[in-house]
């Protein structure tokens, strides 16, 4: 199953890296450093794409209309699953430290919570993580 995550994530990155700069136009981002092992992807309400980079220990944020990522550092190793809540917090499972990290997207400040062995996926249902 884990071997399938990287190819699936790769496909999702390519799928979600299409940005909408204006009506009738698209820009396809071809940025992808496979050495960083992309492992999770999510999109916020503004169309920004966040990709967990498992080996690099950071998150790549692609703002709408741009193919140049901004990198958000994490406090633990091996970020895997990612989700965005209504308050513009990014939630990242840290497989290497058995934690989930809540990162304020604007400031980059984070708080870690211990959750158990090898957390991988995370989802926001509109109310709870």
LODOPA-799192 format. One record per residue: residue number from 1; residue in three letters; chain; x, y, z of N, C-alpha, C in turn. Coordinates in nm, 4 decimals, always signed. Example, Ala and Ser with C-alpha at 12.3 -4.5 7.8 and 13.67 -1.06 7.14 Angstrom:
residues 2
{num=1&residuo=ala&cadena=A&nxx=+1.3190&nyy=-0.5690&nzz=+0.7800&caxx=+1.2300&cayy=-0.4500&cazz=+0.7800&cxx=+1.3200&cyy=-0.3300&czz=+0.7800};
{num=2&residuo=ser&cadena=A&nxx=+1.2850&nyy=-0.2250&nzz=+0.7080&caxx=+1.3670&cayy=-0.1060&cazz=+0.7140&cxx=+1.2900&cyy=+0.0030&czz=+0.7870};
//
This chain:
residues 129
{num=1&residuo=unk&cadena=A&nxx=+0.0821&nyy=-0.1195&nzz=+0.0000&caxx=+0.0000&cayy=+0.0000&cazz=+0.0000&cxx=+0.0858&cyy=+0.1248&czz=+0.0000};
{num=2&residuo=unk&cadena=A&nxx=+0.1924&nyy=+0.1262&nzz=+0.0850&caxx=+0.2768&cayy=+0.2440&cazz=+0.0942&cxx=+0.3480&cyy=+0.2717&czz=-0.0383};
{num=3&residuo=unk&cadena=A&nxx=+0.3832&nyy=+0.1651&nzz=-0.1115&caxx=+0.4492&cayy=+0.1829&cazz=-0.2397&cxx=+0.3573&cyy=+0.2524&czz=-0.3400};
{num=4&residuo=unk&cadena=A&nxx=+0.2274&nyy=+0.2382&nzz=-0.3244&caxx=+0.1323&cayy=+0.3026&cazz=-0.4142&cxx=+0.1134&cyy=+0.4502&czz=-0.3833};
{num=5&residuo=unk&cadena=A&nxx=+0.1445&nyy=+0.4930&nzz=-0.2604&caxx=+0.1200&cayy=+0.6317&cazz=-0.2210&cxx=+0.2018&cyy=+0.7314&czz=-0.3019};
{num=6&residuo=unk&cadena=A&nxx=+0.3289&nyy=+0.6983&nzz=-0.3288&caxx=+0.4131&cayy=+0.7926&cazz=-0.4013&cxx=+0.3618&cyy=+0.8121&czz=-0.5437};
{num=7&residuo=unk&cadena=A&nxx=+0.3336&nyy=+0.7044&nzz=-0.6217&caxx=+0.2788&cayy=+0.7285&cazz=-0.7560&cxx=+0.1435&cyy=+0.7981&czz=-0.7541};
{num=8&residuo=unk&cadena=A&nxx=+0.0597&nyy=+0.7631&nzz=-0.6572&caxx=-0.0708&cayy=+0.8280&cazz=-0.6470&cxx=-0.0527&cyy=+0.9752&czz=-0.6132};
{num=9&residuo=unk&cadena=A&nxx=+0.0371&nyy=+1.0044&nzz=-0.5185&caxx=+0.0628&cayy=+1.1438&cazz=-0.4816&cxx=+0.1196&cyy=+1.2207&czz=-0.5997};
{num=10&residuo=unk&cadena=A&nxx=+0.2084&nyy=+1.1558&nzz=-0.6757&caxx=+0.2655&cayy=+1.2192&cazz=-0.7937&cxx=+0.1553&cyy=+1.2593&czz=-0.8908};
{num=11&residuo=unk&cadena=A&nxx=+0.0624&nyy=+1.1688&nzz=-0.9146&caxx=-0.0489&cayy=+1.1980&cazz=-1.0050&cxx=-0.1363&cyy=+1.3097&czz=-0.9497};
{num=12&residuo=unk&cadena=A&nxx=-0.1612&nyy=+1.3082&nzz=-0.8190&caxx=-0.2427&cayy=+1.4129&cazz=-0.7580&cxx=-0.1744&cyy=+1.5484&czz=-0.7655};
{num=13&residuo=unk&cadena=A&nxx=-0.0424&nyy=+1.5505&nzz=-0.7460&caxx=+0.0307&cayy=+1.6774&cazz=-0.7565&cxx=+0.0139&cyy=+1.7337&czz=-0.8963};
{num=14&residuo=unk&cadena=A&nxx=+0.0291&nyy=+1.6490&nzz=-0.9967&caxx=+0.0131&cayy=+1.6975&cazz=-1.1340&cxx=-0.1300&cyy=+1.7416&czz=-1.1597};
{num=15&residuo=unk&cadena=A&nxx=-0.2271&nyy=+1.6674&nzz=-1.1067&caxx=-0.3672&cayy=+1.7012&cazz=-1.1254&cxx=-0.4012&cyy=+1.8341&czz=-1.0580};
{num=16&residuo=unk&cadena=A&nxx=-0.3595&nyy=+1.8518&nzz=-0.9320&caxx=-0.3957&cayy=+1.9711&cazz=-0.8576&cxx=-0.3042&cyy=+2.0896&czz=-0.8829};
{num=17&residuo=unk&cadena=A&nxx=-0.1955&nyy=+2.0708&nzz=-0.9555&caxx=-0.1050&cayy=+2.1811&cazz=-0.9817&cxx=-0.1513&cyy=+2.2659&czz=-1.0994};
{num=18&residuo=unk&cadena=A&nxx=-0.2711&nyy=+2.2432&nzz=-1.1477&caxx=-0.3283&cayy=+2.3287&cazz=-1.2517&cxx=-0.3936&cyy=+2.4468&czz=-1.1819};
{num=19&residuo=unk&cadena=A&nxx=-0.3498&nyy=+2.5655&nzz=-1.2144&caxx=-0.4022&cayy=+2.6857&cazz=-1.1502&cxx=-0.4874&cyy=+2.7635&czz=-1.2498};
{num=20&residuo=unk&cadena=A&nxx=-0.5758&nyy=+2.8477&nzz=-1.1995&caxx=-0.6666&cayy=+2.9230&cazz=-1.2852&cxx=-0.6364&cyy=+3.0726&czz=-1.2770};
{num=21&residuo=unk&cadena=A&nxx=-0.5424&nyy=+3.1227&nzz=-1.3572&caxx=-0.5095&cayy=+3.2645&cazz=-1.3493&cxx=-0.6203&cyy=+3.3551&czz=-1.3999};
{num=22&residuo=unk&cadena=A&nxx=-0.6965&nyy=+3.3116&nzz=-1.4998&caxx=-0.8093&cayy=+3.3901&cazz=-1.5486&cxx=-0.9003&cyy=+3.2968&czz=-1.6283};
{num=23&residuo=unk&cadena=A&nxx=-1.0194&nyy=+3.3440&nzz=-1.6565&caxx=-1.1171&cayy=+3.2618&cazz=-1.7285&cxx=-1.0605&cyy=+3.2175&czz=-1.8626};
{num=24&residuo=unk&cadena=A&nxx=-1.0733&nyy=+3.0893&nzz=-1.8897&caxx=-1.0318&cayy=+3.0354&cazz=-2.0178&cxx=-0.8841&cyy=+3.0040&czz=-2.0306};
{num=25&residuo=unk&cadena=A&nxx=-0.8043&nyy=+3.0313&nzz=-1.9264&caxx=-0.6610&cayy=+3.0043&cazz=-1.9317&cxx=-0.6223&cyy=+2.9086&czz=-1.8206};
{num=26&residuo=unk&cadena=A&nxx=-0.5187&nyy=+2.8296&nzz=-1.8449&caxx=-0.4627&cayy=+2.7418&cazz=-1.7429&cxx=-0.3115&cyy=+2.7448&czz=-1.7523};
{num=27&residuo=unk&cadena=A&nxx=-0.2482&nyy=+2.7301&nzz=-1.6378&caxx=-0.1034&cayy=+2.7143&cazz=-1.6330&cxx=-0.0798&cyy=+2.5799&czz=-1.5657};
{num=28&residuo=unk&cadena=A&nxx=-0.0037&nyy=+2.4934&nzz=-1.6289&caxx=+0.0268&cayy=+2.3637&cazz=-1.5691&cxx=+0.1662&cyy=+2.3714&czz=-1.5109};
{num=29&residuo=unk&cadena=A&nxx=+0.1754&nyy=+2.3483&nzz=-1.3812&caxx=+0.3045&cayy=+2.3502&cazz=-1.3131&cxx=+0.3716&cyy=+2.2152&czz=-1.3317};
{num=30&residuo=unk&cadena=A&nxx=+0.4967&nyy=+2.2163&nzz=-1.3740&caxx=+0.5672&cayy=+2.0906&cazz=-1.3897&cxx=+0.6730&cyy=+2.0722&czz=-1.2818};
{num=31&residuo=unk&cadena=A&nxx=+0.6710&nyy=+2.1567&nzz=-1.1784&caxx=+0.7677&cayy=+2.1437&cazz=-1.0698&cxx=+0.7395&cyy=+2.0181&czz=-0.9920};
{num=32&residuo=unk&cadena=A&nxx=+0.8393&nyy=+1.9387&nzz=-0.9744&caxx=+0.8288&cayy=+1.8225&cazz=-0.8879&cxx=+0.9687&cyy=+1.7670&czz=-0.8682};
{num=33&residuo=unk&cadena=A&nxx=+1.0162&nyy=+1.7710&nzz=-0.7468&caxx=+1.1458&cayy=+1.7147&cazz=-0.7126&cxx=+1.1188&cyy=+1.5790&czz=-0.6503};
{num=34&residuo=unk&cadena=A&nxx=+1.1279&nyy=+1.4746&nzz=-0.7289&caxx=+1.0909&cayy=+1.3419&cazz=-0.6800&cxx=+1.1813&cyy=+1.2922&czz=-0.5687};
{num=35&residuo=unk&cadena=A&nxx=+1.2980&nyy=+1.3523&nzz=-0.5499&caxx=+1.3858&cayy=+1.3151&cazz=-0.4395&cxx=+1.3283&cyy=+1.3531&czz=-0.3044};
{num=36&residuo=unk&cadena=A&nxx=+1.2289&nyy=+1.4400&nzz=-0.3028&caxx=+1.1673&cayy=+1.4822&cazz=-0.1777&cxx=+1.0519&cyy=+1.3913&czz=-0.1373};
{num=37&residuo=unk&cadena=A&nxx=+1.0142&nyy=+1.2987&nzz=-0.2216&caxx=+0.9076&cayy=+1.2011&cazz=-0.1988&cxx=+0.7744&cyy=+1.2657&czz=-0.1608};
{num=38&residuo=unk&cadena=A&nxx=+0.7054&nyy=+1.3283&nzz=-0.2556&caxx=+0.5729&cayy=+1.3835&cazz=-0.2247&cxx=+0.4807&cyy=+1.2724&czz=-0.1773};
{num=39&residuo=unk&cadena=A&nxx=+0.4101&nyy=+1.2977&nzz=-0.0667&caxx=+0.3307&cayy=+1.1892&cazz=-0.0079&cxx=+0.1873&cyy=+1.2278&czz=+0.0234};
{num=40&residuo=unk&cadena=A&nxx=+0.1532&nyy=+1.3533&nzz=+0.0245&caxx=+0.0174&cayy=+1.3968&cazz=+0.0531&cxx=-0.0093&cyy=+1.5296&czz=-0.0147};
{num=41&residuo=unk&cadena=A&nxx=-0.1362&nyy=+1.5551&nzz=-0.0462&caxx=-0.1706&cayy=+1.6800&cazz=-0.1144&cxx=-0.3081&cyy=+1.7257&czz=-0.0677};
{num=42&residuo=unk&cadena=A&nxx=-0.3259&nyy=+1.8581&nzz=-0.0560&caxx=-0.4561&cayy=+1.9158&cazz=-0.0242&cxx=-0.4652&cyy=+2.0538&czz=-0.0883};
{num=43&residuo=unk&cadena=A&nxx=-0.5866&nyy=+2.1052&nzz=-0.0966&caxx=-0.6123&cayy=+2.2364&cazz=-0.1552&cxx=-0.6953&cyy=+2.3169&czz=-0.0560};
{num=44&residuo=unk&cadena=A&nxx=-0.6631&nyy=+2.4465&nzz=-0.0383&caxx=-0.7442&cayy=+2.5298&cazz=+0.0499&cxx=-0.8555&cyy=+2.5981&czz=-0.0288};
{num=45&residuo=unk&cadena=A&nxx=-0.9356&nyy=+2.6784&nzz=+0.0391&caxx=-1.0498&cayy=+2.7443&cazz=-0.0230&cxx=-1.0138&cyy=+2.8501&czz=-0.1257};
{num=46&residuo=unk&cadena=A&nxx=-0.8880&nyy=+2.8930&nzz=-0.1292&caxx=-0.8439&cayy=+2.9938&cazz=-0.2255&cxx=-0.7761&cyy=+2.9318&czz=-0.3473};
{num=47&residuo=unk&cadena=A&nxx=-0.7689&nyy=+2.7990&nzz=-0.3526&caxx=-0.7065&cayy=+2.7317&cazz=-0.4661&cxx=-0.5578&cyy=+2.7088&czz=-0.4519};
{num=48&residuo=unk&cadena=A&nxx=-0.5019&nyy=+2.7333&nzz=-0.3326&caxx=-0.3610&cayy=+2.7060&cazz=-0.3087&cxx=-0.3432&cyy=+2.5565&czz=-0.2834};
{num=49&residuo=unk&cadena=A&nxx=-0.2357&nyy=+2.4989&nzz=-0.3354&caxx=-0.2087&cayy=+2.3566&cazz=-0.3234&cxx=-0.0932&cyy=+2.3361&czz=-0.2261};
{num=50&residuo=unk&cadena=A&nxx=-0.1098&nyy=+2.2402&nzz=-0.1335&caxx=-0.0071&cayy=+2.2069&cazz=-0.0354&cxx=+0.0330&cyy=+2.0614&czz=-0.0551};
{num=51&residuo=unk&cadena=A&nxx=+0.1639&nyy=+2.0374&nzz=-0.0657&caxx=+0.2155&cayy=+1.9030&cazz=-0.0895&cxx=+0.3137&cyy=+1.8675&czz=+0.0224};
{num=52&residuo=unk&cadena=A&nxx=+0.2891&nyy=+1.7556&nzz=+0.0925&caxx=+0.3817&cayy=+1.7062&cazz=+0.1935&cxx=+0.5006&cyy=+1.6424&czz=+0.1230};
{num=53&residuo=unk&cadena=A&nxx=+0.6200&nyy=+1.6847&nzz=+0.1595&caxx=+0.7429&cayy=+1.6302&cazz=+0.1019&cxx=+0.8093&cyy=+1.5421&czz=+0.2081};
{num=54&residuo=unk&cadena=A&nxx=+0.7800&nyy=+1.4131&nzz=+0.2015&caxx=+0.8161&cayy=+1.3153&cazz=+0.3037&cxx=+0.9648&cyy=+1.3190&czz=+0.3399};
{num=55&residuo=unk&cadena=A&nxx=+1.0523&nyy=+1.3078&nzz=+0.2422&caxx=+1.1961&cayy=+1.3010&cazz=+0.2691&cxx=+1.2555&cyy=+1.4361&czz=+0.3077};
{num=56&residuo=unk&cadena=A&nxx=+1.1977&nyy=+1.5446&nzz=+0.2561&caxx=+1.2522&cayy=+1.6780&cazz=+0.2818&cxx=+1.2103&cyy=+1.7344&czz=+0.4177};
{num=57&residuo=unk&cadena=A&nxx=+1.1012&nyy=+1.6808&nzz=+0.4754&caxx=+1.0547&cayy=+1.7309&cazz=+0.6044&cxx=+0.9898&cyy=+1.8677&czz=+0.5958};
{num=58&residuo=unk&cadena=A&nxx=+0.9267&nyy=+1.8978&nzz=+0.4833&caxx=+0.8619&cayy=+2.0274&cazz=+0.4676&cxx=+0.7396&cyy=+2.0153&czz=+0.3777};
{num=59&residuo=unk&cadena=A&nxx=+0.6674&nyy=+2.1265&nzz=+0.3669&caxx=+0.5478&cayy=+2.1350&cazz=+0.2847&cxx=+0.5752&cyy=+2.2359&czz=+0.1740};
{num=60&residuo=unk&cadena=A&nxx=+0.5406&nyy=+2.2006&nzz=+0.0506&caxx=+0.5494&cayy=+2.2950&cazz=-0.0608&cxx=+0.4109&cyy=+2.3546&czz=-0.0813};
{num=61&residuo=unk&cadena=A&nxx=+0.4019&nyy=+2.4863&nzz=-0.0812&caxx=+0.2753&cayy=+2.5561&cazz=-0.1071&cxx=+0.2835&cyy=+2.6216&czz=-0.2434};
{num=62&residuo=unk&cadena=A&nxx=+0.1891&nyy=+2.5864&nzz=-0.3302&caxx=+0.1783&cayy=+2.6484&cazz=-0.4611&cxx=+0.0593&cyy=+2.7431&czz=-0.4560};
{num=63&residuo=unk&cadena=A&nxx=+0.0861&nyy=+2.8735&nzz=-0.4581&caxx=-0.0217&cayy=+2.9720&cazz=-0.4566&cxx=-0.0902&cyy=+2.9727&czz=-0.5911};
{num=64&residuo=unk&cadena=A&nxx=-0.2190&nyy=+3.0043&nzz=-0.5896&caxx=-0.2955&cayy=+3.0089&cazz=-0.7142&cxx=-0.2293&cyy=+3.1072&czz=-0.8096};
{num=65&residuo=unk&cadena=A&nxx=-0.2086&nyy=+3.0633&nzz=-0.9328&caxx=-0.1482&cayy=+3.1473&cazz=-1.0341&cxx=+0.0031&cyy=+3.1424&czz=-1.0385};
{num=66&residuo=unk&cadena=A&nxx=+0.0660&nyy=+3.0583&nzz=-0.9550&caxx=+0.2112&cayy=+3.0510&cazz=-0.9510&cxx=+0.2571&cyy=+2.9055&czz=-0.9502};
{num=67&residuo=unk&cadena=A&nxx=+0.3645&nyy=+2.8800&nzz=-1.0219&caxx=+0.4243&cayy=+2.7463&cazz=-1.0225&cxx=+0.5493&cyy=+2.7414&czz=-0.9359};
{num=68&residuo=unk&cadena=A&nxx=+0.5783&nyy=+2.8491&nzz=-0.8641&caxx=+0.6956&cayy=+2.8530&cazz=-0.7778&cxx=+0.6502&cyy=+2.8265&czz=-0.6338};
{num=69&residuo=unk&cadena=A&nxx=+0.6979&nyy=+2.7172&nzz=-0.5738&caxx=+0.6509&cayy=+2.6847&cazz=-0.4393&cxx=+0.7153&cyy=+2.7697&czz=-0.3308};
{num=70&residuo=unk&cadena=A&nxx=+0.6390&nyy=+2.7903&nzz=-0.2232&caxx=+0.6918&cayy=+2.8456&cazz=-0.0980&cxx=+0.7035&cyy=+2.7246&czz=-0.0066};
{num=71&residuo=unk&cadena=A&nxx=+0.8142&nyy=+2.7122&nzz=+0.0647&caxx=+0.8345&cayy=+2.5962&cazz=+0.1505&cxx=+0.8043&cyy=+2.6301&czz=+0.2953};
{num=72&residuo=unk&cadena=A&nxx=+0.7256&nyy=+2.5448&nzz=+0.3591&caxx=+0.6880&cayy=+2.5608&cazz=+0.4995&cxx=+0.7571&cyy=+2.4502&czz=+0.5771};
{num=73&residuo=unk&cadena=A&nxx=+0.8397&nyy=+2.4872&nzz=+0.6741&caxx=+0.9111&cayy=+2.3878&cazz=+0.7540&cxx=+0.8176&cyy=+2.3205&czz=+0.8519};
{num=74&residuo=unk&cadena=A&nxx=+0.8464&nyy=+2.1940&nzz=+0.8816&caxx=+0.7730&cayy=+2.1198&cazz=+0.9833&cxx=+0.8658&cyy=+2.0968&czz=+1.1013};
{num=75&residuo=unk&cadena=A&nxx=+0.8093&nyy=+2.0618&nzz=+1.2162&caxx=+0.8921&cayy=+2.0402&cazz=+1.3342&cxx=+0.9320&cyy=+1.8945&czz=+1.3524};
{num=76&residuo=unk&cadena=A&nxx=+0.8722&nyy=+1.8049&nzz=+1.2761&caxx=+0.9038&cayy=+1.6629&cazz=+1.2884&cxx=+0.9454&cyy=+1.6048&czz=+1.1551};
{num=77&residuo=unk&cadena=A&nxx=+0.9945&nyy=+1.4804&nzz=+1.1581&caxx=+1.0366&cayy=+1.4155&cazz=+1.0345&cxx=+0.9215&cyy=+1.3462&czz=+0.9620};
{num=78&residuo=unk&cadena=A&nxx=+0.9350&nyy=+1.3356&nzz=+0.8339&caxx=+0.8467&cayy=+1.2574&cazz=+0.7481&cxx=+0.7013&cyy=+1.3022&czz=+0.7463};
{num=79&residuo=unk&cadena=A&nxx=+0.6737&nyy=+1.4255&nzz=+0.7001&caxx=+0.5347&cayy=+1.4666&cazz=+0.6839&cxx=+0.4674&cyy=+1.3780&czz=+0.5802};
{num=80&residuo=unk&cadena=A&nxx=+0.3419&nyy=+1.3426&nzz=+0.6053&caxx=+0.2759&cayy=+1.2486&cazz=+0.5157&cxx=+0.1406&cyy=+1.3026&czz=+0.4705};
{num=81&residuo=unk&cadena=A&nxx=+0.0370&nyy=+1.2929&nzz=+0.5536&caxx=-0.0946&cayy=+1.3432&cazz=+0.5170&cxx=-0.1063&cyy=+1.4921&czz=+0.5470};
{num=82&residuo=unk&cadena=A&nxx=-0.1870&nyy=+1.5637&nzz=+0.4674&caxx=-0.2091&cayy=+1.7065&cazz=+0.4889&cxx=-0.3564&cyy=+1.7401&czz=+0.4711};
{num=83&residuo=unk&cadena=A&nxx=-0.4047&nyy=+1.8355&nzz=+0.5502&caxx=-0.5416&cayy=+1.8863&cazz=+0.5394&cxx=-0.5411&cyy=+2.0316&czz=+0.5843};
{num=84&residuo=unk&cadena=A&nxx=-0.6371&nyy=+2.1097&nzz=+0.5344&caxx=-0.6523&cayy=+2.2497&cazz=+0.5735&cxx=-0.7878&cyy=+2.2649&czz=+0.6405};
{num=85&residuo=unk&cadena=A&nxx=-0.7908&nyy=+2.3363&nzz=+0.7563&caxx=-0.9184&cayy=+2.3604&cazz=+0.8235&cxx=-0.9745&cyy=+2.4973&czz=+0.7854};
{num=86&residuo=unk&cadena=A&nxx=-1.0881&nyy=+2.5336&nzz=+0.8422&caxx=-1.1544&cayy=+2.6605&cazz=+0.8104&cxx=-1.0793&cyy=+2.7833&czz=+0.8597};
{num=87&residuo=unk&cadena=A&nxx=-0.9858&nyy=+2.7640&nzz=+0.9522&caxx=-0.9125&cayy=+2.8764&cazz=+1.0108&cxx=-0.7749&cyy=+2.8954&czz=+0.9487};
{num=88&residuo=unk&cadena=A&nxx=-0.7551&nyy=+2.8407&nzz=+0.8302&caxx=-0.6271&cayy=+2.8495&cazz=+0.7598&cxx=-0.5112&cyy=+2.7876&czz=+0.8359};
{num=89&residuo=unk&cadena=A&nxx=-0.5398&nyy=+2.6772&nzz=+0.9037&caxx=-0.4344&cayy=+2.5971&cazz=+0.9641&cxx=-0.4122&cyy=+2.4755&czz=+0.8775};
{num=90&residuo=unk&cadena=A&nxx=-0.2877&nyy=+2.4402&nzz=+0.8613&caxx=-0.2500&cayy=+2.3205&cazz=+0.7887&cxx=-0.2225&cyy=+2.2117&czz=+0.8924};
{num=91&residuo=unk&cadena=A&nxx=-0.2848&nyy=+2.0972&nzz=+0.8770&caxx=-0.2661&cayy=+1.9837&cazz=+0.9668&cxx=-0.1844&cyy=+1.8794&czz=+0.8923};
{num=92&residuo=unk&cadena=A&nxx=-0.0727&nyy=+1.8372&nzz=+0.9517&caxx=+0.0210&cayy=+1.7473&cazz=+0.8855&cxx=+0.0525&cyy=+1.6295&czz=+0.9766};
{num=93&residuo=unk&cadena=A&nxx=+0.0322&nyy=+1.5066&nzz=+0.9255&caxx=+0.0736&cayy=+1.3893&cazz=+1.0023&cxx=+0.2243&cyy=+1.3737&czz=+0.9858};
{num=94&residuo=unk&cadena=A&nxx=+0.2930&nyy=+1.3536&nzz=+1.0985&caxx=+0.4381&cayy=+1.3387&cazz=+1.0991&cxx=+0.4695&cyy=+1.1927&czz=+1.1315};
{num=95&residuo=unk&cadena=A&nxx=+0.4830&nyy=+1.1142&nzz=+1.0264&caxx=+0.5003&cayy=+0.9701&cazz=+1.0430&cxx=+0.6252&cyy=+0.9360&czz=+1.1241};
{num=96&residuo=unk&cadena=A&nxx=+0.7302&nyy=+1.0146&nzz=+1.1101&caxx=+0.8561&cayy=+0.9854&cazz=+1.1785&cxx=+0.8591&cyy=+1.0193&czz=+1.3258};
{num=97&residuo=unk&cadena=A&nxx=+0.7599&nyy=+1.0958&nzz=+1.3761&caxx=+0.7605&cayy=+1.1333&cazz=+1.5183&cxx=+0.6303&cyy=+1.0999&czz=+1.5890};
{num=98&residuo=unk&cadena=A&nxx=+0.5394&nyy=+1.0276&nzz=+1.5210&caxx=+0.4121&cayy=+0.9861&cazz=+1.5810&cxx=+0.3297&cyy=+1.1046&czz=+1.6302};
{num=99&residuo=unk&cadena=A&nxx=+0.3322&nyy=+1.2125&nzz=+1.5535&caxx=+0.2591&cayy=+1.3337&cazz=+1.5910&cxx=+0.1776&cyy=+1.3850&czz=+1.4725};
{num=100&residuo=unk&cadena=A&nxx=+0.0881&nyy=+1.4780&nzz=+1.5028&caxx=+0.0225&cayy=+1.5574&cazz=+1.3995&cxx=+0.0572&cyy=+1.7018&czz=+1.4329};
{num=101&residuo=unk&cadena=A&nxx=+0.0882&nyy=+1.7782&nzz=+1.3321&caxx=+0.1301&cayy=+1.9159&cazz=+1.3528&cxx=+0.0258&cyy=+2.0108&czz=+1.2951};
{num=102&residuo=unk&cadena=A&nxx=-0.0085&nyy=+2.1111&nzz=+1.3730&caxx=-0.0990&cayy=+2.2173&cazz=+1.3309&cxx=-0.0109&cyy=+2.3379&czz=+1.2985};
{num=103&residuo=unk&cadena=A&nxx=-0.0125&nyy=+2.3806&nzz=+1.1711&caxx=+0.0722&cayy=+2.4906&cazz=+1.1267&cxx=-0.0153&cyy=+2.6051&czz=+1.0785};
{num=104&residuo=unk&cadena=A&nxx=+0.0069&nyy=+2.7241&nzz=+1.1329&caxx=-0.0616&cayy=+2.8427&cazz=+1.0845&cxx=-0.0021&cyy=+2.8773&czz=+0.9490};
{num=105&residuo=unk&cadena=A&nxx=-0.0836&nyy=+2.8756&nzz=+0.8443&caxx=-0.0336&cayy=+2.8962&cazz=+0.7086&cxx=+0.0296&cyy=+3.0340&czz=+0.6921};
{num=106&residuo=unk&cadena=A&nxx=-0.0274&nyy=+3.1353&nzz=+0.7528&caxx=+0.0244&cayy=+3.2718&cazz=+0.7380&cxx=+0.1585&cyy=+3.2919&czz=+0.8057};
{num=107&residuo=unk&cadena=A&nxx=+0.1722&nyy=+3.2414&nzz=+0.9294&caxx=+0.2931&cayy=+3.2678&cazz=+1.0076&cxx=+0.3949&cyy=+3.1550&czz=+1.0016};
{num=108&residuo=unk&cadena=A&nxx=+0.3508&nyy=+3.0338&nzz=+0.9721&caxx=+0.4403&cayy=+2.9179&cazz=+0.9732&cxx=+0.4617&cyy=+2.8594&czz=+1.1113};
{num=109&residuo=unk&cadena=A&nxx=+0.4007&nyy=+2.9200&nzz=+1.2147&caxx=+0.4153&cayy=+2.8679&cazz=+1.3511&cxx=+0.3383&cyy=+2.7387&czz=+1.3655};
{num=110&residuo=unk&cadena=A&nxx=+0.3976&nyy=+2.6434&nzz=+1.4378&caxx=+0.3342&cayy=+2.5133&cazz=+1.4510&cxx=+0.3270&cyy=+2.4631&czz=+1.5938};
{num=111&residuo=unk&cadena=A&nxx=+0.2322&nyy=+2.3738&nzz=+1.6165&caxx=+0.2143&cayy=+2.3048&cazz=+1.7444&cxx=+0.2000&cyy=+2.1570&czz=+1.7146};
{num=112&residuo=unk&cadena=A&nxx=+0.2709&nyy=+2.0726&nzz=+1.7895&caxx=+0.2646&cayy=+1.9282&cazz=+1.7675&cxx=+0.1805&cyy=+1.8599&czz=+1.8740};
{num=113&residuo=unk&cadena=A&nxx=+0.1093&nyy=+1.7554&nzz=+1.8309&caxx=+0.0272&cayy=+1.6744&cazz=+1.9207&cxx=+0.0623&cyy=+1.5276&czz=+1.8978};
{num=114&residuo=unk&cadena=A&nxx=+0.0904&nyy=+1.4547&nzz=+2.0055&caxx=+0.1192&cayy=+1.3122&cazz=+1.9947&cxx=-0.0097&cyy=+1.2373&czz=+1.9658};
{num=115&residuo=unk&cadena=A&nxx=-0.0079&nyy=+1.1501&nzz=+1.8636&caxx=-0.1299&cayy=+1.0807&cazz=+1.8235&cxx=-0.1166&cyy=+0.9293&czz=+1.8172};
{num=116&residuo=unk&cadena=A&nxx=+0.0009&nyy=+0.8736&nzz=+1.8160&caxx=+0.0165&cayy=+0.7289&cazz=+1.8056&cxx=+0.1131&cyy=+0.6918&czz=+1.6945};
{num=117&residuo=unk&cadena=A&nxx=+0.1311&nyy=+0.5638&nzz=+1.6737&caxx=+0.2327&cayy=+0.5127&cazz=+1.5820&cxx=+0.2021&cyy=+0.5382&czz=+1.4345};
{num=118&residuo=unk&cadena=A&nxx=+0.3003&nyy=+0.5930&nzz=+1.3666&caxx=+0.3003&cayy=+0.6095&cazz=+1.2215&cxx=+0.1732&cyy=+0.6713&czz=+1.1628};
{num=119&residuo=unk&cadena=A&nxx=+0.1328&nyy=+0.7908&nzz=+1.2075&caxx=+0.0130&cayy=+0.8522&cazz=+1.1476&cxx=+0.0395&cyy=+0.8841&czz=+1.0011};
{num=120&residuo=unk&cadena=A&nxx=-0.0603&nyy=+0.8597&nzz=+0.9179&caxx=-0.0406&cayy=+0.8805&cazz=+0.7740&cxx=-0.1417&cyy=+0.9766&czz=+0.7143};
{num=121&residuo=unk&cadena=A&nxx=-0.2692&nyy=+0.9469&nzz=+0.7209&caxx=-0.3694&cayy=+1.0306&cazz=+0.6574&cxx=-0.4367&cyy=+1.1231&czz=+0.7557};
{num=122&residuo=unk&cadena=A&nxx=-0.4907&nyy=+1.2323&nzz=+0.7048&caxx=-0.5654&cayy=+1.3276&cazz=+0.7865&cxx=-0.6686&cyy=+1.3940&czz=+0.6958};
{num=123&residuo=unk&cadena=A&nxx=-0.7844&nyy=+1.4262&nzz=+0.7541&caxx=-0.8894&cayy=+1.4907&cazz=+0.6771&cxx=-0.9654&cyy=+1.5864&czz=+0.7680};
{num=124&residuo=unk&cadena=A&nxx=-1.0153&nyy=+1.6950&nzz=+0.7117&caxx=-1.0986&cayy=+1.7905&cazz=+0.7842&cxx=-1.2400&cyy=+1.7757&czz=+0.7311};
{num=125&residuo=unk&cadena=A&nxx=-1.3375&nyy=+1.7519&nzz=+0.8200&caxx=-1.4761&cayy=+1.7267&cazz=+0.7763&cxx=-1.5652&cyy=+1.8501&czz=+0.7844};
{num=126&residuo=unk&cadena=A&nxx=-1.5049&nyy=+1.9666&nzz=+0.8041&caxx=-1.5827&cayy=+2.0901&cazz=+0.8168&cxx=-1.5995&cyy=+2.1321&czz=+0.9614};
{num=127&residuo=unk&cadena=A&nxx=-1.5743&nyy=+2.0379&nzz=+1.0542&caxx=-1.5828&cayy=+2.0656&cazz=+1.1976&cxx=-1.4597&cyy=+2.0161&czz=+1.2720};
{num=128&residuo=unk&cadena=A&nxx=-1.4181&nyy=+1.8959&nzz=+1.2431&caxx=-1.3108&cayy=+1.8311&cazz=+1.3190&cxx=-1.2033&cyy=+1.7746&czz=+1.2277};
{num=129&residuo=unk&cadena=A&nxx=-1.0842&nyy=+1.7568&nzz=+1.2872&caxx=-0.9741&cayy=+1.6866&cazz=+1.2204&cxx=-0.9875&cyy=+1.5414&czz=+1.2581};
//
